[in-house]
Amino acid sequence: MGKVVEIHLGEYRGSHFFDLHDVDCQQGEEVILEVDRGMEFGKVLSNPQAVCTGKTEAVEGKVIRKVTEGDRNQITNNRLKAQEAISQCFRKVIDRKLDMQIVKAEYAFDCSKVIFYFLADGRVDFRNLVKDLAKIFHVRIELKQIGVRDKAKIVGGYGVCGRELCCSSFLKGFHPLSIKMAKTQNLPLNPSRISGVCGRIKCCMAYEFMVYKELAKNLPFVGDKVATAEGKGKVIDVNILKKLVMVDMGEGKIVKVAYDGKEE
């Protein structure tokens, strides 16, 4: 086996590892892939000059060639067919009275299958729907249930920061998120302030969490009683980055104290 590269498979199927197979390509270029049951296209994510160690067992196929003009026409045509497929699938979902929301559809590069991504609150018995779609498209049908975060990644958009959504621009996968991350960073716990367009906690809550966690190790919490040069008081505010705490000494007196106890 030759070099192993990481490639974003198709339109919405995330990153996987493939054998470069002596194809001369660069990071960011689109390539045609040979997989288990057909041919696919994808975009090279890793540097082909670097070695992806320990990934040989995860290889899912090999790179055949860089995308040609004819291949691009095929990809564009597949996207148009996918739009029509969504409309037909939507009608069948209504006919079957299924509680599911079709989000996107995607054709394999060689049109050997079409994948439908859908949202649903629980499990959905879509066996009859698959049969209906197979009769219409005469190819293999896959239905994949996704979550609201996956929907945001597939559909894309912009966050309140004004930038393209992290999940649809550069994140390769989702990491665990919790309300604790917002609490540790002294962020307002208003759901509308810490939630993304998907309705879940913003992915960016995790970016600086470990830094805040490390800096907050020796700092008191709001409400703690602490000793200062002027006596004991109650912590009413904490600035983690500056390592400063605001202490209420009583009778309207507020002092600013450094984390080591020295009054500012």
C-alpha positions in Angstrom: 0.0 0.0 0.0 1.2 3.5 -0.9 0.6 6.7 0.9 -2.6 7.2 2.8 -4.5 10.5 2.6 -7.5 11.9 4.3 -10.3 12.8 1.9 -13.7 14.4 2.4 -16.0 11.9 0.7 -18.7 13.2 -1.6 -20.8 16.2 -0.6 -21.8 15.5 3.0 -20.2 12.2 4.2 -17.3 13.5 6.2 -13.6 12.5 6.0 -12.2 9.1 5.3 -8.8 7.6 4.5 -7.8 6.4 1.1 -4.7 4.9 -0.6 -3.2 7.6 -2.8 -2.0 5.0 -5.2 0.7 7.1 -6.9 -1.7 9.8 -8.0 0.0 13.2 -8.1 -2.4 15.5 -6.3 -2.3 18.4 -3.8 -4.1 19.3 -0.7 -7.5 20.8 -1.6 -7.8 19.2 -5.0 -10.8 17.1 -6.0 -10.2 13.4 -6.9 -12.1 10.4 -8.1 -12.1 7.4 -5.8 -12.6 3.7 -6.2 -14.6 2.3 -3.2 -16.1 -1.1 -2.3 -19.2 -0.8 -4.4 -18.5 1.8 -7.1 -16.8 5.1 -7.7 -17.0 8.3 -5.7 -15.5 11.8 -5.7 -13.9 13.8 -2.8 -11.6 16.6 -1.8 -8.1 15.9 -0.4 -7.8 17.2 3.2 -4.4 16.1 4.3 -1.0 16.9 2.7 -0.1 14.0 0.3 3.5 14.6 1.1 2.9 13.8 4.8 2.4 10.3 6.0 -0.8 9.4 7.8 0.6 6.8 10.2 -1.6 4.2 11.9 -4.4 4.6 9.3 -3.8 1.6 7.0 -6.6 -0.4 8.6 -9.1 2.4 8.1 -8.5 2.7 4.4 -11.8 2.6 2.5 -10.5 2.6 -1.1 -8.0 4.2 -3.4 -7.5 7.4 -5.4 -7.9 6.8 -9.2 -7.2 10.2 -10.7 -7.7 13.9 -10.2 -11.1 15.3 -11.3 -11.3 16.0 -15.0 -13.6 18.4 -16.8 -15.9 15.6 -17.7 -15.9 14.5 -14.1 -17.0 18.0 -13.0 -19.8 17.9 -15.5 -20.9 14.6 -14.0 -20.8 16.0 -10.5 -22.8 19.0 -11.5 -25.4 16.8 -13.2 -25.6 14.6 -10.1 -26.3 17.7 -7.9 -29.2 18.7 -10.2 -30.6 15.1 -10.1 -30.3 15.2 -6.3 -32.5 18.2 -6.1 -35.2 16.4 -8.1 -34.8 13.4 -6.0 -35.5 15.4 -2.8 -38.8 16.6 -4.3 -39.9 13.0 -5.2 -38.8 11.7 -1.9 -40.7 14.5 -0.1 -43.9 13.5 -1.9 -43.5 9.9 -1.0 -43.0 10.8 2.7 -46.3 12.7 2.7 -48.0 9.8 1.0 -46.7 7.4 3.6 -47.5 9.9 6.4 -44.0 9.4 7.9 -42.8 11.8 10.6 -39.5 12.7 9.1 -38.0 15.8 7.4 -35.9 15.3 4.3 -32.8 17.5 4.5 -30.6 16.7 1.6 -30.0 14.1 -1.1 -26.7 13.0 -2.7 -25.9 10.8 -5.6 -22.8 8.6 -5.7 -20.4 9.8 -8.4 -21.2 6.8 -10.6 -25.0 7.1 -9.9 -25.0 3.6 -8.4 -26.9 4.9 -5.3 -28.7 7.9 -3.9 -28.5 8.9 -0.2 -31.3 10.8 1.6 -30.5 12.5 4.8 -33.4 13.1 7.2 -34.4 14.5 10.6 -36.8 12.7 12.9 -37.6 12.8 16.6 -37.4 9.0 17.0 -37.0 5.9 15.0 -38.8 5.7 11.7 -39.9 2.6 9.8 -38.9 3.6 6.3 -38.7 0.2 4.7 -41.7 0.8 2.4 -40.4 4.2 1.5 -37.1 2.6 0.4 -39.1 0.3 -1.9 -41.0 3.2 -3.3 -37.8 5.2 -4.1 -36.1 2.1 -5.5 -38.9 1.7 -8.1 -38.5 5.4 -9.0 -34.8 5.7 -9.3 -33.7 2.1 -10.1 -30.6 2.4 -7.9 -29.6 1.5 -4.4 -31.3 3.7 -1.8 -29.8 4.8 1.5 -31.7 6.8 4.2 -29.5 8.2 6.9 -31.1 9.8 10.0 -29.1 12.8 11.2 -29.2 15.2 14.2 -29.8 18.9 14.2 -26.0 19.6 14.4 -25.5 17.4 11.3 -28.3 19.3 9.6 -26.5 22.6 10.3 -23.2 21.2 8.9 -24.9 20.0 5.7 -27.1 23.0 5.1 -24.5 25.6 6.2 -25.1 29.2 7.1 -23.6 32.0 9.3 -23.3 32.3 13.0 -24.0 35.4 15.1 -20.3 36.2 14.9 -20.8 36.9 11.1 -18.6 34.0 10.0 -19.5 30.8 8.2 -20.6 28.1 10.6 -17.6 26.2 12.0 -19.2 22.8 11.4 -19.7 23.5 7.7 -16.4 25.3 7.1 -13.5 23.5 8.9 -14.6 21.2 11.6 -14.1 17.5 10.6 -16.4 16.3 13.4 -18.4 17.2 16.4 -16.9 17.1 20.0 -18.8 16.8 23.3 -20.3 20.0 24.6 -21.8 20.9 27.9 -23.2 23.9 29.8 -20.2 23.6 32.1 -18.0 25.1 29.3 -20.1 28.3 29.4 -20.1 28.4 33.2 -16.3 28.0 33.4 -15.8 30.9 31.0 -18.3 33.1 32.9 -20.6 33.4 29.9 -24.3 34.3 30.3 -26.3 31.1 30.6 -29.1 32.5 28.5 -29.8 29.7 25.8 -30.2 32.3 23.1 -26.7 33.6 23.8 -24.8 30.3 24.0 -26.7 28.3 21.4 -25.9 28.1 17.7 -28.3 28.1 14.7 -28.8 24.3 15.3 -30.2 25.0 18.8 -27.4 23.3 20.5 -24.5 24.8 22.5 -22.1 26.6 20.1 -19.1 24.6 19.0 -16.8 27.6 19.8 -17.6 27.1 23.6 -15.0 24.3 23.5 -12.2 26.3 21.8 -11.0 28.2 24.9 -12.5 26.0 27.6 -9.2 24.2 28.6 -7.4 27.6 28.8 -10.1 29.0 31.1 -10.2 25.8 33.1 -6.4 26.0 33.7 -6.4 29.7 34.6 -9.4 29.3 37.0 -7.7 26.5 39.0 -6.6 28.8 41.9 -9.4 31.4 41.6 -12.4 31.6 44.0 -16.0 31.3 42.8 -18.6 34.0 42.9 -20.1 33.8 46.4 -17.0 32.6 48.2 -15.6 34.3 51.3 -12.0 35.5 50.8 -9.4 37.3 52.8 -7.9 40.5 51.5 -5.5 43.1 52.9 -8.6 45.0 54.2 -10.2 42.0 55.8 -12.7 39.3 54.6 -15.3 39.9 51.9 -17.6 38.1 49.5 -16.6 37.5 45.8 -19.1 39.2 43.5 -17.2 38.9 40.2 -14.2 37.0 38.7 -12.1 37.9 35.7 -10.5 34.7 34.8 -8.1 36.0 32.1 -6.8 38.8 34.2 -7.0 36.6 37.3 -8.7 39.4 39.3 -11.7 39.1 41.6 -14.1 41.8 42.8 -14.7 41.5 46.5 -17.6 43.1 48.4 -16.2 44.3 51.8 -19.6 45.5 53.0 -21.1 48.9 53.5 -20.8 49.6 49.8 -17.0 49.1 49.6 -15.8 47.0 46.6 -12.1 46.2 46.1 -10.3 44.5 43.2 -7.9 41.7 44.3 -5.4 39.8 42.3 -5.6 36.0 42.5 -2.6 35.8 44.8 -4.3 38.0 47.3 -2.5 41.3 46.6 -4.9 44.3 46.4 -4.8 46.2 43.1 
